[in-house]
């Protein structure tokens, strides 16, 4: 506790003076006046000495107090500056100028995969070289989002494993060393984009440029979860935000294949931006988020530009180009794909349920040529695809079931899911089948699960001599261990 020497000094002086007056006054009449004056002078000298000592102590206390106040002020300023930095970064790592923070996320997955293909054609039924296989695979993905809140921009970038640069898979197979045992696995640039955000009457809006995560609502019918569209996206609302509720509209232009390299096709040099293959997409809908339930509905349109006629290479590895290059007679085949999606989330007796449905239809698959060389347009349903399913979660357990019908012409085959297709031993389209899933959360970040896919062709297959190596049925089992961070 601090002592106020100023008041102590005054009190001491008064106490000494009062004591001297009272004591000496009582003896004043009995003593010699000269001796009394000498005694008073002596006491005054003692008082002066004490007062000087008190002045010194008071001065020292003032200096100590000032030093303490200075240290306290500096400490408070440092604490305030630290708190300001913590509030500004919102718990994220502070970087350089123009960047408020960095959020890093990723996952590591180990997978055991088993495929069994079956053929109806006698020439293939007993063929040991039938494409059956078992393999161990790994997927590693890591990425970050750099934010600038003052200017409402963010930059995202990430890398992922993969056997090659194919966009539909980030899996890398074990034991495929070409330069010796335990070759290093490759990391590829998975995405890199810049995104500007703003608000329109309280509704989020954004413009995204670069290679980005898929901004559209989709399923295994029309997209692969590993695909990263390259181009431009303009969005009103955000249906992929878990907390968003309201209307949304998303539009984008994305390059599928670069062809404007000056090559000569149909006696014309392909050198303009319009000579490349693009996907033009638009999707709108509404998302409702209540206390106990959620609903989402979306209607979309996708056009693959006619330059697809000139596309070649691995784009058609598991599909067939249904037209001819420019300069040749066109088959009249086009891609104008309409799709509708809906899902509903609710809880019943502690079980979280999500039934969903998706329908796609290609309105321009004209002519007799098909995306699948071994398929014929004979049933009248080749332009249609649909998916029905339900997911359930209780505690740490999740289960799911879906049934998909994918007509040969209903979507642009090279963009759809690869697991329920070529990875499973089938083609991109002209197939149907069941999907069963189960998972268990070992910890908050670790999950183990399994998937079973039972697939079969609709029209094509090994019985058609045009594609004798195409399987009629296939089963795929995937066993996964996943760590997310």
C-alpha positions in Angstrom: 0.0 0.0 0.0 1.4 3.4 -1.0 2.3 5.9 1.9 1.5 9.6 1.4 4.6 11.3 2.8 3.1 14.8 2.3 0.4 14.2 4.8 2.8 12.3 7.1 5.1 15.3 7.2 2.4 17.7 8.1 1.0 15.4 10.8 4.4 14.8 12.2 5.1 18.5 12.4 1.8 19.2 14.1 2.3 16.3 16.5 5.8 17.5 17.5 4.8 21.1 17.9 1.7 20.2 19.9 3.7 17.9 22.2 6.4 20.5 22.7 3.9 23.3 23.5 1.8 21.2 25.9 4.8 19.6 27.8 6.9 22.7 28.1 4.1 25.0 28.8 3.3 23.1 31.9 6.8 23.7 33.2 7.3 27.2 31.8 6.4 29.0 35.1 8.8 26.8 37.1 11.9 27.2 34.8 14.2 29.9 33.8 13.1 31.7 30.7 16.6 31.5 29.1 16.6 27.7 29.5 13.1 27.5 28.1 14.2 29.5 25.0 17.2 27.2 24.5 15.0 24.1 24.8 12.6 25.5 22.2 15.5 26.2 19.8 16.9 22.7 20.2 13.5 21.1 19.5 13.1 23.4 16.4 16.4 22.1 15.1 15.3 18.5 15.6 12.1 19.2 13.8 13.9 20.8 10.9 16.2 17.7 10.6 13.1 15.4 10.5 11.4 17.6 8.0 14.4 17.5 5.7 14.4 13.7 6.0 10.8 13.6 5.1 11.3 15.8 2.1 14.0 13.4 0.8 11.7 10.4 1.3 8.8 12.3 -0.4 11.0 13.1 -3.4 12.1 9.5 -3.8 8.5 8.3 -3.6 7.5 10.7 -6.3 10.3 9.4 -8.5 9.4 5.8 -7.8 5.8 6.4 -8.5 6.5 8.1 -11.8 8.7 5.1 -12.8 5.9 2.7 -11.8 3.4 4.7 -13.8 5.7 4.7 -16.8 6.1 0.9 -16.7 2.4 0.4 -16.2 1.6 2.7 -19.2 4.1 0.9 -21.5 2.7 -2.5 -20.4 -0.9 -1.4 -21.0 0.1 -0.1 -24.5 1.8 -3.3 -25.4 -1.2 -5.4 -24.2 -3.6 -3.2 -26.2 -1.5 -3.5 -29.4 -1.3 -7.3 -29.0 -5.1 -7.5 -28.5 -5.6 -5.3 -31.5 -3.5 -7.7 -33.6 -5.4 -10.7 -32.3 -8.7 -9.1 -33.1 -7.6 -8.0 -36.5 -6.3 -11.5 -37.5 -9.3 -13.3 -36.1 -7.1 -16.1 -34.9 -5.2 -16.5 -38.2 -1.6 -16.1 -39.0 -0.6 -12.5 -39.8 1.3 -12.1 -43.1 2.5 -9.2 -45.1 0.9 -5.9 -46.1 -2.4 -6.3 -47.8 -3.1 -9.7 -46.2 -5.0 -10.1 -43.0 -4.6 -13.8 -42.5 -4.2 -17.3 -43.9 -6.4 -20.3 -43.3 -4.8 -23.6 -44.2 -6.9 -26.8 -44.7 -6.3 -30.2 -46.2 -6.7 -34.0 -45.9 -4.8 -37.2 -46.2 -6.5 -40.4 -47.4 -5.3 -44.0 -47.8 -7.5 -46.2 -50.0 -7.6 -49.9 -50.8 -9.5 -50.4 -54.1 -10.8 -53.7 -55.7 -12.4 -53.9 -59.1 -14.2 -56.8 -60.8 -15.3 -56.6 -64.4 -17.7 -59.0 -66.1 -18.4 -59.7 -69.8 -21.2 -61.2 -71.7 -19.3 -61.8 -75.0 -18.0 -65.4 -75.1 -14.7 -64.2 -76.5 -14.1 -62.1 -73.3 -16.0 -64.2 -70.6 -12.9 -66.3 -69.8 -10.2 -63.8 -70.8 -7.8 -63.4 -67.9 -6.8 -60.0 -69.2 -10.1 -58.5 -68.3 -9.1 -55.4 -66.3 -9.7 -56.8 -62.8 -7.4 -55.2 -60.3 -6.5 -54.4 -56.7 -4.4 -51.4 -55.7 -3.5 -49.2 -52.8 -3.8 -45.4 -53.4 -3.1 -42.2 -51.5 -4.5 -38.7 -51.8 -3.0 -35.7 -50.1 -4.4 -32.2 -50.5 -3.4 -29.0 -48.8 -4.3 -25.4 -49.6 -4.7 -22.0 -48.1 -6.9 -18.9 -48.5 -5.2 -15.5 -48.1 -7.7 -12.8 -47.0 -7.7 -9.0 -47.4 -10.8 -7.7 -45.5 -10.1 -4.1 -46.2 -10.4 -4.6 -50.0 -12.7 -7.6 -49.8 -10.4 -9.9 -51.8 -9.1 -13.4 -51.1 -6.6 -15.5 -52.9 -6.8 -19.3 -52.7 -4.2 -21.9 -53.8 -3.7 -25.6 -53.2 -1.8 -28.6 -54.3 -2.8 -32.3 -54.6 -1.3 -35.7 -55.5 -2.2 -37.5 -58.7 -0.8 -40.1 -61.1 -0.8 -37.4 -63.8 -2.4 -34.1 -64.6 -5.9 -35.6 -65.2 -8.4 -33.3 -63.6 -10.8 -36.1 -62.5 -8.5 -37.8 -60.0 -6.1 -36.7 -57.2 -5.2 -40.3 -56.3 -1.7 -41.6 -56.6 -1.0 -45.3 -56.8 1.6 -47.0 -54.6 4.3 -49.1 -56.2 4.3 -47.6 -59.6 8.0 -46.7 -59.4 9.7 -46.3 -62.8 13.1 -45.2 -61.4 13.5 -47.6 -58.6 11.7 -48.5 -55.4 9.6 -46.0 -53.5 9.5 -43.3 -56.1 8.4 -39.9 -54.9 4.7 -39.1 -55.5 3.9 -36.1 -57.6 2.2 -32.9 -56.4 0.2 -30.9 -58.9 -1.3 -27.4 -58.6 -4.9 -28.2 -57.7 -6.3 -24.7 -57.8 -5.3 -21.0 -57.8 -7.8 -18.2 -57.9 -8.6 -14.6 -56.8 -12.0 -13.8 -55.4 -13.6 -10.4 -54.8 -16.6 -10.2 -52.5 -19.2 -7.6 -51.8 -22.8 -7.2 -50.6 -26.0 -6.5 -52.5 -28.6 -5.3 -50.0 -27.2 -7.8 -47.5 -26.8 -10.7 -49.9 -23.2 -11.9 -50.6 -22.0 -11.5 -54.2 -18.6 -12.5 -55.6 -16.4 -12.6 -58.7 -13.9 -15.4 -59.0 -11.0 -15.6 -61.5 -8.7 -18.5 -62.2 -8.8 -22.3 -61.5 -11.3 -22.7 -58.7 -13.3 -25.2 -56.7 -16.6 -26.1 -58.4 -19.1 -23.3 -57.5 -22.2 -25.2 -58.8 -24.5 -27.7 -57.1 -23.8 -31.0 -58.8 -23.6 -34.8 -58.4 -22.0 -37.8 -60.0 -24.3 -37.3 -63.0 -22.6 -34.2 -64.4 -19.4 -33.5 -62.5 -16.4 -35.0 -60.6 -15.6 -33.6 -57.2 -11.9 -33.4 -58.1 -12.5 -31.1 -61.1 -11.4 -27.5 -60.8 -13.0 -25.3 -63.5 -10.6 -22.8 -65.2 -12.2 -19.4 -66.0 -14.6 -16.9 -64.5 -17.5 -17.2 -62.0 -20.0 -14.5 -61.1 -22.2 -15.4 -58.1 -25.2 -13.9 -56.2 -25.8 -15.7 -52.9 -23.8 -18.6 -51.8 -25.6 -22.0 -51.7 -22.4 -23.8 -50.7 -22.2 -21.8 -47.4 -23.7 -23.9 -44.6 -25.2 -20.8 -43.0 -26.6 -19.2 -46.1 -30.4 -19.0 -46.7 -32.0 -17.3 -49.7 -32.0 -17.1 -53.4 -28.8 -17.7 -55.5 -27.6 -17.3 -59.1 -24.3 -18.6 -60.4 -22.9 -18.1 -63.9 -19.5 -18.9 -65.4 -17.3 -19.4 -68.5 -14.7 -22.1 -68.3 -12.1 -23.4 -70.8 -12.2 -27.2 -71.3 -9.5 -27.6 -74.0 -7.1 -25.2 -75.6 -7.1 -25.4 -79.5 -6.2 -21.8 -80.6 -2.6 -22.8 -81.2 -2.7 -21.9 -84.9 -3.2 -25.4 -86.1 -5.1 -25.9 -89.4 -8.5 -27.6 -89.1 -11.0 -27.6 -92.0 -8.7 -25.4 -94.0 -8.9 -22.7 -91.3 -6.3 -21.6 -88.8 -7.5 -22.1 -85.2 -6.0 -19.1 -83.4 -8.8 -17.1 -81.9 -10.1 -17.5 -78.4 -13.4 -18.6 -79.8 -11.7 -21.7 -81.3 -11.2 -23.2 -77.9 -13.7 -25.6 -76.2 -15.7 -23.8 -73.4 -18.3 -24.8 -70.9 -20.9 -22.0 -70.4 -22.9 -22.6 -67.2 -25.8 -20.9 -65.4 -27.6 -22.1 -62.3 -30.2 -20.5 -60.0 -32.3 -21.6 -57.1 -33.2 -21.1 -53.5 -31.9 -22.4 -50.2 -34.0 -22.4 -47.1 -32.4 -22.9 -43.7 -34.7 -23.3 -40.7 -34.1 -24.4 -37.1 -34.9 -28.0 -37.7 -34.8 -28.5 -41.5 -33.2 -27.3 -44.7 -34.3 -27.4 -48.3 -32.4 -26.6 -51.5 -33.7 -26.5 -55.1 -31.6 -25.6 -58.2 -32.2 -25.4 -62.0 -29.2 -25.2 -64.3 -28.1 -25.0 -67.9 -24.8 -26.0 -69.5 -23.6 -25.6 -73.0 -20.4 -27.1 -74.5 -19.3 -24.9 -77.4 -19.3 -26.4 -80.9 -15.5 -26.4 -81.0 -15.7 -29.7 -79.1 -15.9 -31.2 -82.6 -12.2 -30.5 -83.0 -11.1 -31.8 -79.6 -9.0 -35.0 -79.5 -6.8 -36.9 -77.2 -7.5 -38.2 -73.7 -10.6 -36.1 -73.4 -12.4 -38.9 -75.2 -10.6 -41.8 -73.5 -13.8 -43.2 -72.1 -16.2 -41.5 -74.5 -16.4 -41.0 -78.2 -16.5 -37.7 -80.0 -20.1 -37.7 -81.5 -19.3 -35.4 -84.3 -16.5 -34.7 -86.9 -13.9 -31.9 -87.0 -14.7 -28.6 -88.7 -14.5 -28.9 -92.5 -16.2 -32.2 -92.4 -19.9 -32.9 -92.4 -21.4 -32.3 -88.9 -23.6 -35.0 -87.4 -25.7 -32.3 -85.8 -24.8 -33.4 -82.3 -24.6 -30.7 -79.6 -24.5 -30.2 -75.9 -27.3 -28.1 -74.4 -27.8 -29.7 -71.0 -30.6 -28.9 -68.6 -30.6 -30.1 -65.0 -32.7 -29.9 -61.8 -31.5 -30.8 -58.3 -33.3 -30.8 -54.9 -32.4 -32.0 -51.4 -34.1 -31.9 -48.0 -32.4 -32.1 -44.6 -34.2 -33.0 -41.4 -33.8 -35.0 -38.2 -36.0 -37.9 -37.0 -35.5 -39.4 -33.6 -31.9 -38.2 -33.5 -31.1 -39.4 -37.1 -30.1 -36.7 -39.6 -31.6 -37.5 -43.0 -30.9 -36.0 -46.4 -33.0 -37.4 -49.4 -32.0 -35.9 -52.7 -32.7 -36.1 -56.4 -31.1 -35.0 -59.6 -32.3 -35.0 -63.3 -30.3 -34.1 -66.4 -31.3 -33.9 -70.0 -29.4 -33.0 -73.2 -31.7 -31.2 -75.6 -29.3 -31.2 -78.5 -28.0 -34.8 -78.9 -29.3 -35.0 -82.5 -28.2 -37.4 -85.2 -27.4 -41.1 -85.0 -23.9 -40.9 -83.6 -23.5 -41.6 -79.9 -20.9 -40.7 -77.2 -20.5 -44.4 -76.8 -19.4 -46.3 -80.0 -20.9 -49.5 -78.8 -24.3 -48.0 -78.0 -27.2 -47.4 -80.4 -29.9 -44.8 -80.1 -32.7 -47.2 -79.9 -34.5 -46.8 -76.5 -35.3 -43.1 -76.7 -34.0 -42.5 -73.2 -30.3 -41.9 -74.1 -30.6 -38.1 -73.6 -31.9 -38.6 -70.0 -30.0 -39.2 -66.7 -31.2 -39.2 -63.1 -30.1 -40.0 -59.6 -32.1 -40.7 -56.4 -30.5 -41.2 -53.0 -30.6 -40.7 -49.3 -27.9 -40.1 -46.6 -28.3 -40.7 -42.9 -26.2 -39.8 -39.9 -26.5 -40.8 -36.3 -23.8 -40.0 -33.8 -20.5 -41.1 -35.3 -22.1 -43.3 -38.0 -23.1 -42.3 -41.6 -24.7 -44.4 -44.3 -25.9 -43.6 -47.8 -27.6 -45.2 -50.8 -28.1 -44.0 -54.3 -29.2 -45.3 -57.7 -28.0 -43.6 -60.9 -29.2 -43.9 -64.5 -26.8 -42.2 -67.0 -28.0 -42.3 -70.6 -25.3 -42.3 -73.3 -26.1 -38.7 -74.4 -27.4 -37.0 -71.2 -24.2 -35.2 -70.2 -20.8 -34.3 -71.5 -19.1 -37.5 -70.6 -15.5 -36.3 -70.0 -16.7 -34.1 -67.1 -18.7 -36.5 -65.0 -17.6 -38.6 -62.0 -14.8 -41.1 -62.7 -15.3 -43.5 -59.8 -18.9 -44.4 -61.0 -17.5 -44.8 -64.5 -14.1 -45.5 -65.8 -12.4 -46.2 -62.5 -15.1 -48.7 -61.8 -14.4 -50.4 -65.1 -17.2 -48.8 -67.2 -17.5 -45.9 -69.6 -18.3 -42.3 -69.0 -22.0 -42.7 -69.9 -24.5 -45.4 -70.9 -24.5 -47.0 -67.5 -26.6 -47.5 -64.4 -26.2 -48.9 -60.9 -26.3 -48.9 -57.1 -24.0 -47.0 -54.7 -23.7 -48.0 -51.0 -21.7 -46.0 -48.5 -20.9 -46.4 -44.8 -18.6 -44.3 -42.5 -17.5 -44.0 -38.9 -15.9 -41.0 -37.2 -13.1 -42.5 -35.1 -12.2 -39.0 -33.8 -13.2 -35.5 -34.7 -10.7 -35.5 -37.6 -10.3 -39.2 -38.5 -12.9 -41.2 -40.5 -13.0 -44.7 -41.8 -15.4 -45.8 -44.4 -16.3 -48.0 -47.4 -18.1 -47.7 -50.7 -19.6 -50.4 -52.9 -20.7 -49.6 -56.5 -22.6 -52.2 -58.6 -22.7 -51.0 -62.2 -23.9 -52.3 -65.6 -24.2 -51.0 -69.1 -27.6 -49.9 -70.5 -27.3 -50.4 -74.3 -23.6 -51.0 -75.1 -21.2 -53.6 -73.8 -18.9 -56.5 -74.9 -21.6 -58.0 -77.2 -21.0 -55.1 -79.6 -18.0 -55.7 -81.9 -17.4 -51.9 -82.1 -16.1 -52.0 -78.5 -15.3 -55.6 -77.7 -13.2 -54.6 -74.7 -16.1 -52.7 -72.9 -17.3 -54.6 -69.8 -21.0 -55.3 -69.3 -20.9 -55.2 -65.5 -18.5 -54.1 -62.9 -18.2 -54.0 -59.1 -16.0 -51.5 -57.3 -15.1 -51.6 -53.6 -13.2 -48.7 -51.9 -12.0 -48.8 -48.3 -10.8 -45.5 -46.9 -9.0 -44.0 -43.9 -9.2 -40.2 -44.0 -7.6 -37.5 -41.8 -8.8 -33.9 -42.2 -7.1 -30.8 -40.9 
